[in-house]
Amino acid sequence: MFTKSSRKPLGLVAVAASLTLVATACAESDRGGAGGGDEQPFVFASAGDIASLDPFLATDGETFRYSRQVFETLLEHESGGSEIVGGLAETWEQSEDGTVWTFGLRDGVEFHDGDELNAEAVCANFDRWFNLTGAYQSSNNSYYWQKIFGGFAENDEDHAPPEPRYVSCDAEDELTVVIEVSEYSSLYPGGFSLAAFGIMSPSSLEAMEGQEIGGEEGNPTLPEYSQVPGTVAGTGPFTVEEWNQDQSEITFNRFDGYWGDPAGFERMIIRAIPDENARRQALEANDIHGYDLVAPADVGPLQDAGFEVPTRDVFNVLYLAYQQDHEALAELEVREALSHAVNRQRIVDTILPEGGEVATQFHPDTLDGWSPNVREFEYDPELAQEKLADAGYEDLEIEFCYPTEVTRPYMPAPKDIFDVITEDLQEAGVTVEATSYEWAEYINQTDSGNCPLYLLGWTGDYNDAYNFIGTWFAGPSSAWGVDDEELFDKMAEVSGNPDEEERVAGYQELNEMVMDILPGLPISSSPPSIAFSADVNPPNVSPLTQENFAEASWK
């Protein structure tokens, strides 16, 4: 069986008491203890609402937080870590040339609607994704498929997806799935663990057939099956009872037919509370029993008050993107000037949690492939002004976008970070036009190339450098406007190299190339915290923010 080792162990960073309780959460004897009583729903506050009941259509962590409770993938990550382990597949192996993956499925797994999991059901999902047409082929609506498996059976010129890597999926027997891709790539096996590829029941696929995406590019109207519970069914430990979009909350019930250990809570609610202060106050008032993305200043006081506040390891990066289709940002000297204008250390010192650090490249140093030799940009507003003048943009006016009503693991206070950067740019003589969007629209606007400057980031999906740099810079993207065939060719060469030592050296070279091209400015990497009330045995917290709430229970 082929498995990829976790190159640098990602453990938990938490106080000893937190670790003890996390371990306790896994104990079957503690399930359904005194606490809130089995009938009381566990209420968890997220930083934003989900976008879709179908994770395939999503790119955001909040949708994937929901979907991991409902759907399962062929492979997943060990609880609380980054090692790839079996999911719906108990075994998996790779052919010698890396193009054929054989998965042995678990026996006796049932979907929420009563369908049985078998090889034909898995292949029906992969073949559906591969044969999608129309607006489904927009990168806004099939982002992860295009990043991992490329294009489609019949690519639509209007959306210009890449050439497909996916070749076929065959049911060798009832429990054996054989998936073929066109070439070896470091995208696998990690790509098989992505939440976007949660397996749905055959009845779900039949019910959603023919439903299309409406609206326009950057502002899609998603199909009804993805917005109203009742169509999609997975195999996970929870089923979806209701998605109240007006109240921004989704209600789950324990799935009693689950193949693994039953969920510790009979009912669960994930409620979006965008404001971090409001999340804290709701926990303190016992209106909720846990929340994510604790403000750095709140960690100590919450711990002193008896709440559990484990901290995840650093596995993210925040960046300021330069969309190069905009005239001024097409000039390297302008991008260099803006990079020297930003005081990243001030952001780390005043906004980010303890353990945050300035990023020198587009992934954290916890991944092999991080290079000590990248070009760096020290804070120097005078040099920034000189470079702008030399480039003919001493009076630069530029639109700068930021998200509202959201916090992210890499971006705990978007408006505060935006304000610091704006102040720095103004000091260098830049006139900033501020534009804000709510989170869902923000993603669409930035992905469509409509924002010249914008803040965004990434929490890794799996433990490989390509999941960061390859996600952004493996080919043309409207989000960046980068057109560099030498970089794209090098990305393909490195990702396709089966020799791990050579591939890691290639990642280092790629990091150096990216920072020479300067598509954006890496700002920081930081460890996000998550909080729970004292009557909860928390789940193991994940450096990938992939918590499995079925592990949690009342004390």
N, C-alpha and C positions, 0 to 999 in steps of 0.2 A: 504493500500500500504506500502510495506517495503522499507524504505530508511535508509542508514547508515549515521549518523551524522558526521560532520567534527569535530574530537575530539579536535583539537586545531585550532582555526581560522587562516587561512593563508591570511592575507591582503596584500596590496601592500605597498612597502616601496619606496616612491617617493616624490619629492618635490611637493608643493601644485599646482604649475602650471601644472605639469605633470598629476596630478590627475584630474584637471579640464578638460584638453584636452581629457583624456581617457574617462571621462564621456560624453563629447561632442560627441565622436565618435559613441556613441550609438544612438544619436538623429537622427531620420529619416529626420528631416527638414534640416540637414546638408549634406545629401547625394547628391553627384554630384554638390557641391558648386564650387566657383571660382577656387581656386587652380590650378592644372595642366590641368583641363578640362577633361570631362568624357572620351574622346577618348584617352587620354595619358595613357599608361600602368603604373601601379605602379610597381616599380622594388625594390625588396628586396634581400639583399645579405645574404646568409647563409654561414656557415663555411665549408660546404662540399656538394658534390653532393648526390643525392638520389641513392639508390642501386637497386630499383625495383619499377615498377608501381603497383605491387601487394603487399600491406603492410603485408600480411600474411607471406611472405618470408623474412621479414626484422626484424632487431633488433635495428636499429639506429634511432636517433631522427630526422635526416634530412629527411629520407624517411617518417617518421610519420608526420613531419611538412607539407610535400606535401599532404599526403593522407588525412589528416583531412580537407583539403579544398575540396576534391573530394568525399570521402566516409564518410558515417556516421555509427555509431554503435547503438546498441539497447539503451544503456545508455551513458551518457557523463558527463562532469563536468560543473558546473555553470561557466559562463563567468568570468574569473579573479579569480576563487577560486578553492576549492577542494571538494565541496559538490557534490555528485552524483545527477544528475537530468535526466529527460527523454531525449532520443535522438530520434531514430526512434520509440521507444516505449513511449507512453504517460503515461502508467501505468505499474507497475510491482509489483508482490507480490510473497512471498516465502511460501512454505508449512511449516507446523509446524515442520517437521523433517529436513527442510533445503535442501531437495533433488530435489524439483520440483519448477521451476520458471515459472511463467505465465506472459506474456508480452502482453499488449494491444497496437497494432500498431496505428500510426497516419493514418487517412483516407486521401486519395487523394494524396499520395506521388508518384512521378513519377521518374523513373531512367532517366539518360541522354539519353539513346537510345530509350526511349518511353515505355519501359516495366513498368508495375505497381507494386508498392510494395505491397505484401500481405504475409500472413503467409507461404505459400508454397515457396515463394522466399527466405525468411529468412531461412527456414529449408533446402532448397537446398544448401545454403552456408555452414551451419553447417555440413550437411551430406557429402558434398564434402571434407571438411577438415578432417573429421573423417575417410574417406575411402581412403585417400592418401596413396600411396605405394612408394617403391623404395627410391630414394635419397630425396624425400620430407620428409621422416621420419628422416633424419639427423637433429640433434639439430641445425645445422647451418641454416637450411631451414624451420624449423617449431618450432622455439624456444618458442614463446609465447603460441602456442597451447599446447605444452608439459608441460609448466609451469602451465597453467591454467586448461586444460582439460585432461592432461595425454597423453596416447598413442593413438593407432589407432584401427580400427576394426580388422585388422590383422597385428600385430606387426612384423616388419622385424628384425630377429636376428642380422643381420649385423650392424644395427644402434642402437639396444637395447633401444628403447623408453620405458618409464615407462608404467605401467598398466593404462588403460584408466579410467578417471573419468566421461567422457561424456558417457551417456547412449542412449539418443534419443532426437529428436526434432519432435514435432507433430503440425500440423496445425489444431487446434481445430475448428476454423472457419476462415473466410477470413482474419480477423484482429487479431486473437488470436494465439499466439505462446506459446507452452508449452515445455520447455527444462528440461530434467531430468539428474541429475548427481548422482553418486553412493553414495555420502556421504556429510554430512554437511562440509563446509569449509569456512574459512575466505577469501578465494580467491574470493568469490561472495558476493555481486553483482559487486565489482570493476572490476573483470575480464571481464564482459560484456561491459565495457567502453573502453577497449584497442583498439588502432588504428589498430592493426593487424587483428582485427575482423570486419573491415569495410565491409558492405554488398554490394555485386555486383549483377547486374541484371541477371536474368535467361539466357538471350541471351549471356551475357559475359561468364557464366559458360559453356554453350554449345560450344562456340567458342574455349575455351581454353582446352577442353577435349582432352586427349591423348598427350598433350605436356609434355615432360619430362625434368628433370634436368640432364645435362651432367656434364662433368669434373670429378674431383676427390674430395675426402674429404678435406676440407680446401680451395679448389679452384674450386667452382662449376661454371658451365655454366648455367645460369638461362634461362628458356624457353622464346621463342620469345614474347609471349603475355605480359610478364612482362617487356619487354625492348622497345617495339614499340607501341606508342599510337594507339588506334583504336579498341582494343578488350575490355578493361575493362571499365565498366560504373557504376558509383555510383549514389547517390542521393544528393550529397553535393551542395553548392552554386556555385562551379566552375567546369567547364569541362577542360580536358587537350587538348590543341591544338597541342603541339609539345614538345618533349624532345630532345634537341640538346646535345648529350653526348659529342661531341667534344668541345662545348662551356660551358658545365656544367650548362645548364640553362633549365628550364622548363616553358612553357608558358601556361597560363590559360585564359579561357573566362568565363564571367559571365553566369550562367545557368538561363535563363529567366523563366524556368518552375519550379524553386525552390519553395518548399512548404512554406518556411519561408520568412523573410525579404530579399529582393534582396541584392546581394553584392554591396558594395559602389563603387567598381571599375569595369569598363567594362572589362578591361584586366589586367592581373597581370603576372609578371615574377619573378621567384625565381632563382637567379643566385649564383652559388657557387664561393666564393672568400675566399680561405683558410687562407690567411694572414690577420691578424687583422689590421695591418697598412694600407694595401691596401683597406680593407673595409672602414676604416675611411676616407681615401683620396677620395674614390669614392663618399661617402656621401657629403664631403665638396665640391667636384667638381660638384655636382648635377647629377652625372651619375646614382646614385641610390637614393631611397627615404627612405630607412631604412635598418638597418642591426642588426644582433644579435651578442651577446657575445662581448660587448664593452670592450676593454682593460681597466683595472682599472685606469690607468693614464690618459685615454682619457675622462673619464666621466665629470669631472669638466670643462675642456676646451670646450667640445662640448656644455655643458649647457650654458657656458658663450657666446658662439657664436650663441645661439638662437635655438639650436636643442633640441628636447624632448628626454630625456634619463631616462625613468622610470626603476626602479630596482625591480626585482622579490624577493619574500621571499626565504629564504634558504630552499631547499627541495632536497638536493643532498649530495653525499659523493664521495670523491676521495680516492682511495686506491692503495697500492703497493701489488700485489698478489704474493704469494709463491706457485708455482706449485709443489706439493709434490711427483709427480712421478719422479722428478729429485733427485738424490741420496742425495746430501747434504741437500736439503730442506725437506727431509723426517725426518730429525732430529729436534726435537722441540728446542733444545738448539741453533741450527744454526738460526732458525727463530727468536728466542728471541734476539740473538746477532744482527741480521740485524735490528730488530725493535728498539733496543737501539742505533743503529748507525745513524739513520735518524733524522735530526733536523727539525721537522715538523713546529715548530714555525717560523723558518727562511723562509720557503715557504709561510706561512700565511702572514708574515710581509713584504716580498719583492716582491711577485708575485700575490697574490690573492687580490680581491677587498676589500674595506672597508666593514666590517661586516663578513669577513671570520674568521673561528676559527678552531683550531686543533680538529680533530675528535677522540673520544675515543672508538668508536664502529661503526658498519657498518650501521648505519642510523642516521640522524640528530635528535637533541633533540626536534624538533617540533612534533615528533610522540610519542604517548603513547607507552610504552614498552621500552623506553630508560632507561638504568639502571645507577645509580650513583655508582654502586659497581663492575664495570668491572675491570679486571686487566689492569693496565696502564703501559706504557713503556716510561720512561723519557729518554731524550737524554743524552747518556753517552758513548762516544766512547771508553773510557778505559774499561768499563764493557763489551762492545761489543767485544773487542779484547780478553778479558779473556774468555768469553764464547766460542768464536770460537776456542781458543786454547784448552779449556777443551773438546770440541767436536771433536778435532782432525782435525780441518779445519782452522788452523792459516794461511795457504796459499791458501785460498779459491779463486778459479777462477769461475766466473759465468756469463752467458749471461743475459743481461738486455735489454728488448724490449721497444720501445716507438713509438707512432704514429707520422707521418708527415702530412703536408698539411691539418691540421684540428685543430680546437679549440672546446672544449665542455663546457657546462655550469659549470661543476665541475673542468675543466682542461683548464684554459684560455691560457696557454703557455706551451704545452707539453715538448718542448725541454728544456726550462728554468728549469722546474721542474725536468726533467731527469738529467740535469747537476748538480743541487744542490744535489740530492740524490746520484749521482755517486761520487761527491766530498766527501760526507759524508762516503760512503762505502769505498772509497780508504783510507780515514783517519783511518778507522778501520782495514786496512790491506787487504781489499778485492780487487781483480783484476777484473775489469768489462769489459766484452766484449759487446760493444754496437751494437744493431741491430735495424734498423728502418724499418717500413713498412708504405705505404700509408694506409689510414683509413680502406677502405673496406677489404683489405688483412689483415690488423692488427687484425680486429675482428675475421676473420677466423683462423688466426694463434694462437691467444690466446685461442679461444674457443676450438681449437683442441689439446691444451696442448703442443704446440711447443715452448713456451717461459717460461723459468724457473722463471724469474722475469719480471713483466710488470706493467705498469700503466694503470688503467682503473677506471671507476666510474659508477654512476647511478643517474639519476633523477627520482624520484618516479612517478609511473603511476597513483597511487591513494593513498588515505590517510590511509594506514595501514602498520604497521611495517613488516608484512609478505611479503609485496611487495619488501622489501629490503632483509632481511635475508633469507626469504624463497626462493627468486629467486636464491640465490647462494648455500644455504646449506641445502636444503630439501632432497637431495639425491646425489648420485655419479655424478661427473661432470669432464669431461676431462680438463676443464678450471682450476680447482683447484687441482685435484688429491686427494681430501679428501675422506677418507673411514672410517667413524665413525658411526656405526649403532646406537649407543646410541643417538647421535645428530640427526640423521635422524628420529628415532622413536619419539624423543621429539618434533621435528618440526611437525610431523603428529598429535601428541596428542594435541599440543597447537592450531594448525590451526583448528582442528576439534572440539574444545570446543565452544559451543554456548554461554556460559556465558562470557560476555564482560570483567567483572572485573577479572575473573580468567584467561582469555586469555591474558590480558595485563600483569598480573603478570608472566604468562608463557613466554611472550616475553622478559621480563626483565631477567628471568633465562636463556633463550636462548642466549641473548646477552652476558651474563657472561660465558656461556659454549663456545661460539664461540671465545671469547678473550682468554680463557684458551687453546683452541686448536690452535689458532693463524694461520689461513689459509692465512692471509695477515695482512698488517698494515694499518688501516684506517688513512688517512692523514689529510683530511680537509673537511669542508662543507663551501660553499660560495654563496653569492647572485649575480647571473648574471644580467647584464644590457642589454637593447635593445634600439636602437636609431632610431629616425624618423626625417625627415626634417620638417621645420616649416610649410609647406603647407599641412601637412597630419594630419587628425584626427586619432590618432592611435587606434588600437583595445585595449580592456582590456588585460593587460599583465597577464600571468598565472604563478603561482608558479610551475606548472607542465610543463612549456614551451609548453602549448597547445593553443597558440594564434589562434583565428579564424579571418582570414584576411577579411572575408566578413563584419565584423563590422567596418572596416576602410573606410575612404573616403577622397577625397580632401576637403580642406576648401573652 
